[in-house]
Amino acid sequence: MLQQLRFAMRMLLKQPGFSLIAALTLALGIGATSAVFSLIQGVLLTPPPYQKPEQLELIPTVRTDGQRMDSPRGWAAQQWMEWSKEATSFQGIAGYDWTFNFLIRNDGSQSMQGMEVSNDYFRLMGLKTARGRGFDDSDFRQGPVKSIVLGYEFWQRAFGGDEQVIGKTVRISRWEASPVVIGVMEPGVRFLPSPGAAKEPNYDVNATVDFWVPLAPDPKYLKAPGWNLVGRLRDGVTVQRGQQELAVLTAREAHEEKQFEGFAPQLEPLTDEMNRDGRRILLPLLGAAALVLLIACGNAAALMLVRGLQRQQEYAVRIAMGMGRIGLLRQVLTESLLLAMLGGAFGVGLAVCAVKLFKVIAGHAVPRLDGVTAGWSVLGWGLGLAVLAALFAGVIPALRAFRLNPMEVLKDAGPKGTAGIGERRLLRGVTMLQTALTLALLVGAGLLIRTMVKIAEVPSGYNTGRILTMSVTEVQSWSSWGSFHRQALERVAALPGVQYAAFAWGVPLTGNNWPATMDIEGQPPAVKESDKIALPLRAVTPDYFKLMGMALIDGREFRSTDDDKAPNVAIVNQAFTQRYFPLSNSVGRKFWLNGRDKPGVEIVGEIANGRTDDLTQKPSPEIYLPLWQATAFSKNLVVRTTADPRTLVVAVERELHSVDPTAAIENVKTLEQIRDESLASRTFAMHLLTGFSVVGSVLTLVGIYGVLSLSVASRRRELAIRSAVGAQQKDIRRLIFGEGFRLIAGGVLAGVALAVVLSRVLRSFLFEVQPSDPATLIVVGVLFVGVGLLACWAPARRAGKVDPLEALRYE
């Protein structure tokens, strides 16, 4: 084996040009695939830091009638506490919820998002503290929060890893007393989903948890549906059995308590839920990278086959001198493996750079991307793919050498490097396959590009240019809330270059709003809790609609006097009016958030529709409340400027801190940046597919050029005879162009059929474009045929210049 490796090394060094081109070809495919594999390793295959995570099940709520829920709903403590006692399929069930707050500091407070957890949560999840202790029974008492466990990453970020912080109090906004830090959690612990909090401005389920606080069910609110649940199945218990048992218990509770009617549990494995968004984007990209690898392997196989044709007399001599066919097969495969390992080494370098690039351009498109590292996993995937590439690229040349007839080769006096009809057919087949795979990549990229064009053409219903946003939170006390926000607006609005300034809870495309259930005038009262109308609420100050360019259709805008001393009012959009008052105006009508026995909220205005949640979704009913009445804790300052809004960031922050130095100012972005982030997954997929398509196209065009060049070289005698009997140079060129066109057209037709099938995996990314979009298929096919024919020009030109006398004399 060592002797074969040394010989293989000498043969590769003997032809450095061939070796370098083949290795770089494989490196492109190996690098692309290794990079995507590394993302999958870090995002999908790395288990969460919980004990036996495969036993953990989330328990969300679904409607018993099978209809979609308008807004998420949690579980009542009375229900899940009963489950914990009676459900034999579970080791335990724990409650939790997402929360956020601010660490108060004199130079600007720092946001922190954490979890409120029940008594058994840490034990159930198998979590242990790295410093200090976790919660015990004494921490779960009614009243103010007295103890807190910090997340490892937040401890490092906010306290510099100071171990002396354990046992000390920390100042937290909105809490009656300063809690004592009792421990620091082990690193890498992330949130569990809290659907009811998903519309909050600071919600990030993929982030690491900043803190945990104990939360015991309040005896006064045992029927309030506010708890998220996670359960751990017993060893050997299936999800179906656990589902059936909880369904029985829930049905019994609903029979005894009307408030629980209409809802049922639906178990979801924790790992499946955590990986849902990652699978949606990474698995299609893995398929695209695998196509690039196949294209690269096809090119390498063609190169090695041509090289084998040049060495067939060498192979014949070796067999004639006693070398066994198995030994020759092993030698050819060894050379393929060595070449692939060289390509793998280059590919690993490319993959490391690609992973770093992906982390830069992906943004929020890929969840938990901070856990991806360009380390040993990249090396492992690169070497594994190199072995796979060696098998794919080397098997055809190796089998041809294995079947070689030494007597026929030695009797053949023809020139080296020519190919017979069989070899040329094989190479044409490989090239047509490459063309088909490349076209599938190009169609995928084309569909995503068309999607982005369609999204850009959609009227959003508001302006995004020259608008600056930042989250602003007054952390001191509710008593100073009103004065801080009014002073802040006055000072920011007075800055040179500012046209309008407003506070808003629910800036477009951030996903922020309050999901709320309500009764609407003229609509029948809900019989069951699950039948209640649920709509998103937003809260804004006067001038917000002018600032955003959202037209007022009817009624009036908010006034500065719409505060807590005035009657409650609201503004709705056209979609609200069209759904609930299709034959009349909504202005003057009322709705109730806390039952019809309480004062209602009067609708005083109607604005034009806007795609505020998602640019790819049609406008849905929305309700806006005056911020002076809703008094949102954390919200955005929105500023329209006369020039580039980024130039005013420092001035705006200075004015805000002049009102209160402890105010938290975070997430400074332009509205155009927010728009781009809302499309991050589509943009990331488009960029990667476009890049993969370019690489695949270059490799395929090189393959087309190589096949036609070999065809010209192998048909010199035929071309010389054609010239001798009267064929003109244009006839010879037309002949080669015809061969190239048939090669390309066959690959394109196969690629169209393949693209129609494979593009379906992109359906969730597309907008107003079908996976089998005819325009995209035609444009991509025609363009590739045109570019492919350019690759045929050099071989056709060379064929037209064949000298018949010289060629026939050589033959």
C-alpha positions in Angstrom: 0.0 0.0 0.0 2.8 2.4 0.9 4.5 1.6 -2.5 1.2 2.4 -4.3 0.9 5.7 -2.4 4.5 6.7 -3.4 3.8 5.8 -7.0 0.5 7.7 -7.0 2.3 10.7 -5.6 4.9 10.6 -8.3 2.3 10.4 -11.0 0.4 13.4 -9.7 3.6 15.4 -9.4 4.5 14.4 -13.0 1.4 16.2 -14.2 1.0 19.2 -11.8 -1.4 21.0 -14.0 -3.8 18.1 -14.2 -3.5 17.5 -10.5 -4.1 21.1 -9.5 -7.2 21.5 -11.7 -8.7 18.2 -10.6 -8.0 19.0 -6.9 -9.5 22.5 -7.1 -12.5 21.1 -8.9 -13.2 18.7 -6.1 -12.3 21.4 -3.5 -15.2 23.5 -4.7 -17.7 20.7 -4.2 -16.2 19.5 -1.0 -15.9 23.0 0.4 -19.5 24.0 -0.3 -20.9 20.7 1.1 -18.6 20.7 4.1 -19.7 24.2 5.0 -23.4 23.4 4.9 -22.8 20.2 6.8 -21.0 22.2 9.5 -24.0 24.5 9.8 -26.2 21.4 10.1 -23.9 19.9 12.7 -24.0 23.1 14.8 -27.7 23.9 14.4 -29.5 20.6 14.0 -27.3 17.8 15.2 -25.9 19.3 18.4 -28.2 18.2 21.2 -29.5 20.8 23.6 -27.8 20.8 27.1 -30.6 18.8 28.7 -30.5 15.3 30.2 -31.9 12.8 27.6 -33.5 15.6 25.4 -35.3 12.9 23.3 -37.7 12.4 26.3 -38.7 16.0 26.6 -42.0 17.0 25.1 -43.5 20.5 24.7 -47.3 20.6 25.4 -48.8 23.4 23.4 -52.6 24.1 23.0 -54.7 23.3 20.0 -58.4 23.7 19.4 -60.5 20.5 19.7 -62.5 21.4 16.5 -59.2 21.3 14.5 -59.4 25.0 13.4 -56.3 27.3 13.6 -55.9 29.3 16.7 -56.0 33.1 16.2 -53.5 33.6 19.0 -51.5 31.3 21.2 -52.9 30.1 24.5 -51.2 28.6 27.6 -52.5 26.2 30.2 -54.1 26.9 33.6 -52.1 25.9 36.6 -55.0 24.0 37.9 -54.9 21.7 34.9 -51.2 20.9 34.7 -50.8 20.5 38.4 -53.5 17.8 38.2 -51.6 16.2 35.2 -48.4 16.1 37.3 -50.2 14.0 39.9 -52.2 11.7 37.7 -50.3 11.3 34.4 -48.4 8.0 34.7 -46.7 8.4 31.3 -44.6 11.3 32.5 -41.8 11.5 35.0 -42.9 15.1 35.6 -44.5 18.2 34.0 -43.1 21.7 34.7 -44.4 25.2 33.9 -42.4 28.1 32.5 -42.8 31.4 30.8 -40.6 34.0 29.0 -40.0 37.3 30.7 -37.7 40.3 30.2 -36.4 43.1 32.3 -33.5 45.5 32.6 -30.4 45.6 34.7 -30.4 49.2 36.0 -27.2 51.0 35.5 -26.4 54.7 35.8 -24.8 54.9 32.3 -27.7 53.2 30.5 -29.6 50.1 31.6 -29.1 46.7 29.9 -31.9 44.5 28.7 -32.1 40.9 29.9 -34.5 38.2 28.9 -35.1 35.2 31.1 -37.5 32.5 32.2 -40.0 32.2 35.1 -40.0 28.5 36.1 -41.9 26.3 38.4 -40.4 24.2 41.2 -39.6 21.1 39.2 -38.2 22.8 36.1 -34.4 22.5 36.7 -34.8 18.9 37.9 -37.0 17.9 35.0 -34.7 19.4 32.4 -31.5 18.0 34.1 -30.0 21.5 34.5 -27.2 22.2 37.0 -25.6 25.4 38.1 -21.9 26.0 37.3 -21.6 28.3 40.3 -23.7 28.6 43.5 -27.0 26.7 43.7 -30.3 26.4 42.0 -33.8 27.0 43.4 -35.2 25.1 46.4 -38.6 25.1 47.9 -38.0 28.2 50.0 -37.6 30.3 46.8 -41.1 29.4 45.6 -43.2 31.6 47.9 -45.8 34.2 46.9 -44.6 37.8 46.9 -41.7 39.7 45.4 -38.9 37.8 43.6 -36.1 37.3 46.1 -33.6 35.1 44.3 -32.3 34.9 40.8 -30.0 32.5 38.8 -27.9 34.1 36.1 -27.2 32.6 32.7 -23.5 31.8 32.1 -23.2 34.0 29.0 -25.0 37.0 30.7 -22.8 36.6 33.8 -19.8 36.9 31.6 -21.2 39.7 29.5 -22.7 41.9 32.2 -20.5 41.0 35.2 -17.2 40.0 33.6 -17.4 36.5 35.1 -17.1 37.9 38.7 -17.7 35.1 41.1 -18.2 37.6 43.9 -21.6 38.5 42.5 -23.1 35.4 44.0 -24.8 36.4 47.3 -25.1 40.0 46.2 -28.3 41.9 45.1 -28.8 43.3 41.7 -31.0 46.2 40.7 -33.8 45.1 38.3 -36.5 47.4 36.9 -40.2 46.8 37.8 -39.4 44.6 40.8 -40.3 45.7 44.3 -37.1 44.4 45.8 -33.6 43.7 44.5 -33.1 39.9 44.2 -30.1 38.0 45.5 -27.9 36.2 42.9 -27.9 32.6 44.2 -26.2 30.8 41.3 -24.8 30.8 37.7 -26.2 28.3 35.2 -24.0 26.0 33.1 -23.2 27.5 29.6 -25.2 27.1 26.4 -28.7 26.9 27.9 -31.3 28.4 25.5 -35.0 29.2 25.8 -37.9 26.9 25.3 -40.7 28.4 23.1 -43.2 30.7 24.7 -45.7 31.3 21.9 -47.7 33.8 23.9 -44.7 36.0 24.2 -43.4 35.6 20.7 -44.7 39.1 19.7 -42.7 40.9 22.4 -40.0 43.2 21.2 -37.1 41.5 23.0 -38.3 37.9 22.4 -35.5 35.7 20.9 -36.2 32.0 21.5 -32.8 31.1 20.0 -30.8 33.2 22.4 -29.1 31.9 25.6 -31.1 32.6 28.7 -29.9 35.6 30.8 -31.7 34.7 34.0 -34.2 32.4 35.8 -36.5 33.4 38.6 -38.9 31.1 40.6 -42.6 31.3 39.9 -45.2 29.5 42.0 -48.9 29.2 40.9 -50.9 31.9 42.5 -54.0 30.5 44.3 -56.0 33.4 43.1 -55.4 32.7 39.4 -55.3 28.9 39.1 -57.7 29.0 36.2 -55.8 31.7 34.2 -54.3 30.1 31.0 -50.8 31.6 31.2 -48.4 28.7 31.6 -46.2 27.0 28.9 -45.5 23.4 29.7 -42.8 20.9 29.2 -43.0 17.2 30.2 -40.5 14.3 30.4 -41.8 10.9 29.3 -40.9 7.9 31.3 -38.4 5.4 29.8 -40.1 3.3 27.1 -43.3 5.4 26.9 -44.2 6.6 23.4 -45.4 10.0 22.5 -48.8 8.6 21.4 -49.4 7.1 24.8 -48.5 10.3 26.6 -50.8 12.2 24.1 -53.7 9.9 24.7 -53.4 10.1 28.5 -53.3 13.9 28.6 -56.2 14.1 26.2 -58.3 12.0 28.5 -57.4 14.2 31.5 -58.1 17.4 29.6 -61.5 16.2 28.4 -62.5 15.4 32.0 -61.3 18.9 33.2 -63.2 20.6 30.4 -66.4 18.7 31.4 -66.0 20.0 35.0 -64.9 23.6 34.1 -66.5 25.4 31.2 -63.5 27.8 30.9 -61.4 24.9 29.8 -63.7 23.8 26.9 -62.5 23.8 23.3 -58.8 23.2 23.9 -56.6 20.0 23.9 -52.9 19.3 24.3 -50.7 18.4 21.4 -47.3 16.9 22.3 -44.3 18.1 20.2 -40.8 16.7 20.7 -38.6 19.5 22.0 -35.8 18.8 19.5 -38.2 18.8 16.6 -39.6 22.2 17.6 -36.1 23.7 18.2 -34.9 22.5 14.8 -38.0 23.4 12.7 -36.7 26.7 11.4 -33.2 25.4 10.9 -34.4 22.4 8.9 -36.6 24.6 6.7 -33.6 26.5 5.4 -30.6 24.2 5.8 -31.8 21.0 4.3 -32.6 22.6 0.9 -29.2 24.2 0.9 -27.6 20.9 1.7 -29.3 19.5 -1.3 -28.0 22.3 -3.4 -24.4 21.8 -2.1 -24.7 18.1 -2.8 -25.6 18.9 -6.4 -22.4 21.1 -6.6 -20.4 18.1 -5.2 -21.9 15.8 -7.8 -21.1 18.3 -10.6 -17.5 18.6 -9.3 -17.1 14.8 -9.1 -18.4 14.5 -12.7 -15.7 17.0 -13.8 -13.0 15.1 -11.9 -14.2 11.8 -13.3 -14.0 13.2 -16.8 -10.5 14.5 -16.2 -9.4 11.2 -14.8 -11.0 9.3 -17.6 -9.1 11.4 -20.2 -5.9 10.9 -18.3 -6.6 7.2 -18.2 -7.0 7.2 -22.0 -3.5 8.9 -22.2 -2.1 6.1 -20.0 -3.8 3.1 -21.5 -0.6 1.9 -23.1 1.1 2.1 -19.8 -1.7 0.1 -18.2 -1.4 -2.5 -21.0 2.3 -2.9 -20.5 1.9 -3.3 -16.7 -0.7 -6.1 -17.3 1.5 -7.8 -19.9 4.4 -7.7 -17.4 2.4 -9.6 -14.8 0.5 -7.0 -12.8 -2.9 -8.3 -11.8 -6.1 -6.5 -12.8 -7.0 -6.2 -9.1 -3.6 -4.5 -8.5 -4.2 -2.1 -11.4 -7.7 -1.4 -10.1 -6.2 -0.7 -6.6 -3.5 1.6 -8.1 -6.0 3.7 -10.0 -8.3 4.0 -7.0 -5.3 5.0 -4.8 -4.5 7.8 -7.2 -8.2 8.9 -7.1 -8.1 8.8 -3.3 -4.9 10.8 -3.1 -6.3 13.4 -5.5 -9.5 13.6 -3.6 -7.7 14.0 -0.3 -5.7 16.8 -1.8 -9.0 18.3 -3.0 -10.4 17.7 0.5 -7.6 19.6 2.1 -8.3 22.6 -0.2 -12.0 22.1 0.4 -11.6 22.3 4.2 -9.8 25.6 3.8 -12.7 26.8 1.6 -15.2 25.5 4.0 -13.7 27.3 7.0 -13.8 30.6 5.0 -17.4 29.7 3.8 -18.6 29.1 7.4 -17.3 32.4 8.5 -18.9 34.1 5.5 -22.2 32.3 6.1 -22.3 33.6 9.7 -21.8 37.1 8.4 -24.4 37.1 5.7 -27.0 34.8 7.4 -27.9 37.3 10.1 -31.2 36.1 11.7 -31.9 33.6 8.9 -30.4 30.6 10.6 -31.3 30.0 14.3 -28.5 29.3 16.9 -25.8 30.2 14.3 -23.6 31.4 17.2 -23.2 27.7 18.1 -21.6 26.9 14.7 -17.8 26.7 14.7 -15.3 26.2 11.9 -13.3 23.6 13.7 -12.9 19.8 13.8 -16.4 19.2 12.4 -15.4 21.0 9.2 -12.3 18.9 8.9 -14.2 15.7 9.6 -16.9 16.5 7.0 -14.2 17.5 4.5 -12.3 14.3 4.8 -15.4 12.2 4.7 -16.6 13.9 1.6 -13.2 13.5 0.1 -13.4 9.7 0.4 -16.9 9.9 -1.1 -15.7 12.1 -4.0 -12.8 9.6 -4.6 -15.3 6.8 -5.0 -17.6 8.8 -7.4 -14.8 10.4 -9.4 -12.5 7.3 -9.5 -14.8 4.4 -10.1 -15.4 5.0 -13.8 -11.7 5.3 -14.8 -10.8 2.4 -12.4 -13.4 0.1 -14.0 -12.3 1.0 -17.5 -8.7 0.2 -16.6 -9.9 -3.1 -15.0 -11.6 -4.1 -18.3 -8.6 -3.1 -20.5 -7.6 -5.5 -23.2 -3.8 -5.2 -23.3 -3.3 -7.0 -26.6 -5.8 -4.6 -28.4 -4.1 -1.6 -26.9 -0.6 -2.7 -27.7 -1.5 -3.5 -31.3 -3.2 -0.1 -31.7 -0.8 2.3 -33.3 -3.1 5.3 -32.9 -2.1 8.4 -31.0 -2.5 8.6 -27.2 -5.3 10.6 -25.7 -8.0 9.7 -28.2 -11.3 8.3 -27.3 -13.5 5.7 -28.9 -17.2 6.0 -29.4 -17.9 4.3 -26.1 -15.8 6.7 -24.1 -17.2 9.8 -25.9 -20.8 8.6 -25.1 -19.9 8.1 -21.5 -18.4 11.6 -21.2 -21.4 13.1 -23.0 -23.6 11.3 -20.5 -21.6 12.7 -17.6 -21.7 16.2 -19.1 -25.5 16.0 -19.7 -26.0 15.0 -16.1 -23.9 18.0 -15.0 -25.9 20.3 -17.2 -29.2 18.9 -15.7 -27.9 19.4 -12.1 -26.7 22.9 -12.9 -30.0 23.9 -14.5 -31.8 22.7 -11.3 -29.6 25.0 -9.3 -30.1 27.9 -11.7 -33.9 27.4 -11.6 -33.9 27.5 -7.8 -31.8 30.6 -7.7 -34.0 32.2 -10.4 -37.2 31.4 -8.5 -35.8 33.1 -5.4 -34.7 36.1 -7.4 -38.1 36.4 -8.9 -39.6 36.1 -5.4 -37.5 39.0 -4.1 -38.5 41.1 -7.1 -42.2 40.3 -6.4 -41.8 41.3 -2.8 -40.2 44.5 -3.8 -43.2 45.3 -6.0 -45.7 44.7 -3.3 -47.2 47.9 -1.8 -46.4 47.8 1.9 -48.9 50.5 2.9 -46.2 52.6 4.6 -42.8 54.2 4.0 -39.5 52.6 5.0 -37.0 55.3 3.8 -35.3 57.7 6.1 -36.8 56.2 9.3 -34.7 55.5 12.4 -35.9 53.1 15.1 -34.6 52.2 18.5 -36.1 50.5 21.6 -36.4 52.9 24.5 -37.3 51.9 28.0 -37.8 54.1 31.1 -36.6 51.7 33.9 -37.0 53.8 37.0 -40.7 53.7 37.9 -44.2 54.0 36.5 -44.7 57.3 38.2 -42.1 58.9 35.9 -43.2 57.0 32.8 -45.4 59.7 31.3 -43.1 62.7 31.9 -40.1 60.8 30.5 -41.8 59.9 27.2 -43.4 63.3 26.7 -40.1 65.2 27.3 -38.2 62.7 25.2 -40.5 63.3 22.2 -40.3 67.1 22.6 -36.5 67.0 22.6 -36.0 64.6 19.8 -38.7 66.3 17.6 -36.8 69.6 18.1 -33.5 68.2 16.7 -32.4 69.7 13.3 -33.1 67.2 10.5 -36.1 65.5 12.3 -39.5 65.7 10.6 -41.6 63.6 12.9 -40.9 61.6 16.1 -43.3 59.1 17.8 -43.2 56.2 20.1 -44.7 52.9 18.9 -45.3 49.5 20.4 -45.5 47.3 17.3 -43.2 48.7 14.6 -43.9 47.1 11.2 -42.0 43.9 10.3 -40.7 43.4 13.8 -43.4 40.9 14.7 -44.3 42.9 17.7 -47.9 43.3 18.9 -50.2 42.3 21.7 -52.4 39.3 20.9 -55.7 40.0 22.7 -59.2 38.5 22.8 -62.2 40.8 22.6 -65.9 41.3 22.0 -66.8 43.5 19.1 -70.0 45.5 18.7 -72.4 43.7 16.4 -70.7 40.3 16.7 -72.4 37.5 18.6 -70.8 36.7 22.0 -68.5 33.7 22.1 -70.0 30.5 23.5 -66.6 29.0 24.4 -63.3 30.5 25.3 -61.8 29.1 22.1 -64.4 31.0 20.0 -63.4 34.4 21.2 -62.2 36.9 18.6 -58.4 37.4 18.9 -56.7 40.3 17.1 -53.3 42.0 17.4 -53.1 45.3 19.3 -50.5 48.1 18.8 -49.9 51.3 20.6 -48.6 54.6 19.1 -48.4 58.3 19.9 -49.8 61.1 17.8 -47.9 61.8 14.5 -47.1 58.1 14.1 -49.4 57.6 11.1 -48.0 60.8 9.4 -44.5 59.6 10.1 -45.1 56.2 8.5 -47.1 57.6 5.6 -50.2 55.5 6.6 -53.3 57.4 5.1 -56.3 58.2 7.3 -59.4 57.0 5.6 -62.1 58.0 8.1 -62.4 59.7 11.5 -59.4 61.3 13.3 -55.9 60.5 14.4 -54.8 60.3 18.0 -54.4 63.4 20.1 -52.1 64.2 22.9 -55.2 64.4 25.2 -56.0 60.7 24.6 -54.5 59.7 27.9 -55.5 57.8 31.0 -57.9 60.5 32.0 -59.8 60.4 28.7 -62.3 57.8 27.4 -60.5 54.8 25.8 -60.3 55.1 22.0 -58.7 53.2 19.2 -57.9 53.3 15.4 -58.5 50.3 13.2 -57.4 49.5 9.6 -59.5 48.8 6.6 -59.2 45.1 6.9 -60.9 45.3 10.4 -63.8 47.3 9.0 -64.2 45.0 6.0 -64.4 41.9 8.2 -66.6 43.1 11.0 -68.5 46.1 9.5 -68.7 45.3 5.8 -71.9 47.3 5.2 -71.2 50.3 7.4 -68.4 52.4 9.0 -66.4 51.2 11.9 -65.9 54.8 13.3 -68.1 55.3 16.3 -68.4 51.5 17.0 -67.0 49.9 20.2 -65.1 46.7 21.3 -64.5 45.3 24.7 -61.2 43.8 26.0 -62.4 42.8 29.4 -66.0 41.8 28.9 -69.1 43.8 27.9 -69.8 44.7 31.5 -66.7 47.0 31.5 -66.3 50.3 29.6 -65.7 49.7 25.9 -63.1 51.2 23.6 -64.5 53.6 20.9 -63.1 53.4 17.4 -62.3 57.0 16.4 -60.4 56.5 13.1 -59.7 54.2 10.2 -56.4 54.0 8.4 -55.3 52.3 5.1 -54.2 48.7 5.1 -50.5 47.9 5.6 -48.5 44.7 5.5 -47.2 45.2 9.0 -46.5 41.6 10.0 -45.1 40.1 6.8 -44.6 41.6 3.4 -45.7 38.3 1.9 -49.1 38.2 3.7 -52.2 40.1 2.9 -53.2 42.8 5.4 -55.2 41.5 8.3 -57.4 43.3 10.9 -55.4 45.5 13.3 -56.2 47.8 16.2 -54.1 50.7 17.4 -54.4 52.2 20.9 -53.0 55.5 22.1 -49.7 54.9 23.9 -50.7 57.4 26.6 -53.6 55.0 27.5 -51.8 51.7 26.9 -48.6 52.7 28.7 -46.3 50.0 27.1 -43.2 49.3 29.1 -40.7 48.7 26.3 -41.4 50.3 22.9 -39.7 51.9 19.9 -38.8 55.5 19.2 -39.5 56.1 15.5 -38.0 59.1 13.9 -38.4 60.3 10.3 -35.5 62.4 9.1 -34.7 64.7 6.2 -31.5 62.9 5.4 -29.7 59.7 6.3 -31.2 58.7 9.6 -27.9 57.1 10.8 -26.3 60.5 11.1 -28.8 61.4 13.9 -28.2 58.4 16.1 -25.8 60.0 18.5 -27.9 63.2 18.8 -31.1 61.2 19.5 -29.3 59.1 22.2 -27.9 62.2 23.8 -31.3 63.8 24.1 -32.8 60.7 25.6 -30.1 60.3 28.2 -30.4 64.0 29.1 -33.9 63.2 30.2 -32.9 60.1 32.1 -29.3 58.7 32.1 -30.5 55.2 33.2 -32.9 54.9 30.2 -32.2 51.7 28.1 -31.5 52.4 24.5 -31.0 49.4 22.3 -31.6 47.8 18.9 -30.8 51.0 16.9 -31.8 50.3 13.3 -33.3 51.9 10.3 -36.7 50.7 9.1 -35.0 49.5 5.9 -32.7 47.3 8.0 -35.7 45.9 9.7 -37.3 45.2 6.4 -34.1 43.4 5.2 -34.1 41.3 8.4 -37.7 40.2 7.9 -36.6 38.7 4.6 -33.3 37.3 5.9 -34.1 33.6 5.3 -35.1 34.2 1.7 -32.1 36.5 1.1 -29.7 34.0 2.6 -31.1 31.1 0.6 -31.0 33.3 -2.6 -27.4 34.2 -2.1 -26.3 30.7 -1.4 -28.2 29.2 -4.3 -26.9 31.9 -6.6 -23.3 31.2 -5.5 -23.8 27.4 -5.8 -25.3 28.0 -9.3 -22.4 30.1 -10.4 -19.9 27.4 -9.3 -21.9 24.6 -10.9 -22.2 26.6 -14.1 -18.5 27.2 -14.4 -17.7 23.5 -13.7 -20.3 22.4 -16.3 -19.1 24.8 -19.0 -15.6 23.5 -18.4 -17.0 20.0 -18.8 -18.7 20.9 -22.1 -15.5 22.5 -23.4 -13.5 19.4 -22.4 -15.9 16.9 -24.0 -16.0 18.8 -27.3 -12.2 19.2 -27.3 -11.7 15.5 -26.7 -14.3 14.8 -29.5 -12.4 17.0 -31.9 -9.1 15.4 -31.0 -10.6 11.9 -31.4 -12.2 12.7 -34.8 -9.3 14.4 -36.5 -9.1 11.6 -39.2 -12.9 11.9 -39.8 -12.7 15.7 -40.0 -9.7 15.5 -42.3 -11.6 13.2 -44.7 -14.6 15.5 -44.6 -12.3 18.5 -45.5 -10.6 16.4 -48.3 -13.9 15.6 -50.0 -15.0 19.2 -50.0 -16.4 20.2 -46.7 -15.9 23.9 -45.8 -14.6 25.2 -42.5 -18.1 26.5 -41.7 -19.5 23.0 -42.3 -17.0 21.6 -39.9 -17.8 24.2 -37.3 -21.5 23.6 -37.8 -20.9 19.9 -37.2 -19.2 20.5 -33.8 -21.7 23.2 -32.8 -24.4 20.7 -33.6 -22.8 18.1 -31.4 -22.4 20.7 -28.6 -26.0 21.9 -29.0 -27.4 18.4 -28.8 -25.3 17.8 -25.7 -26.5 21.0 -24.0 -30.1 20.7 -25.1 -30.3 17.2 -23.8 -29.0 18.3 -20.4 -31.3 21.3 -20.3 -34.4 19.2 -21.1 -33.4 16.8 -18.4 -32.6 19.7 -16.0 -36.0 21.3 -16.6 -37.7 18.0 -15.5 -35.4 17.7 -12.5 -35.9 21.4 -11.5 -39.7 21.0 -11.5 -39.3 18.2 -9.0 -36.6 19.6 -6.8 -37.9 23.2 -6.7 -40.8 22.1 -4.6 -38.6 22.1 -1.5 -38.4 25.9 -1.9 -42.1 26.3 -1.8 -42.1 27.9 1.7 -39.6 30.6 0.4 -41.5 31.5 -2.7 -44.0 34.4 -3.0 -46.4 34.8 -6.0 -44.1 32.4 -7.9 -44.8 28.6 -8.5 -42.0 26.0 -8.3 -42.8 25.2 -11.9 -42.9 28.8 -13.0 -42.7 28.7 -16.9 -41.0 32.1 -17.2 -38.2 31.1 -15.0 -37.7 27.7 -16.6 -37.7 29.2 -20.2 -35.4 32.1 -19.3 -32.9 30.0 -17.4 -32.9 27.3 -20.1 -32.4 29.7 -23.0 -29.6 31.6 -21.2 -27.8 28.4 -20.3 -28.0 27.2 -23.9 -26.6 30.5 -25.1 -23.7 30.5 -22.6 -23.1 26.8 -23.2 -22.7 27.4 -27.0 -20.0 30.0 -26.2 -18.1 27.2 -24.6 -18.4 25.3 -27.8 -16.7 28.1 -29.9 -13.1 27.2 -29.2 -13.4 23.5 -30.0 -15.4 24.3 -33.1 -12.9 26.8 -34.3 -10.1 24.3 -33.7 -12.0 21.7 -35.7 -12.4 24.1 -38.6 -8.6 24.6 -38.8 -7.7 20.9 -39.1 -5.2 20.4 -42.0 -6.4 17.3 -43.9 -2.9 16.5 -45.3 -1.3 16.7 -41.9 -4.0 14.8 -40.1 -4.1 12.0 -42.7 -0.3 11.7 -42.7 -0.4 11.5 -38.9 -3.0 8.8 -39.0 
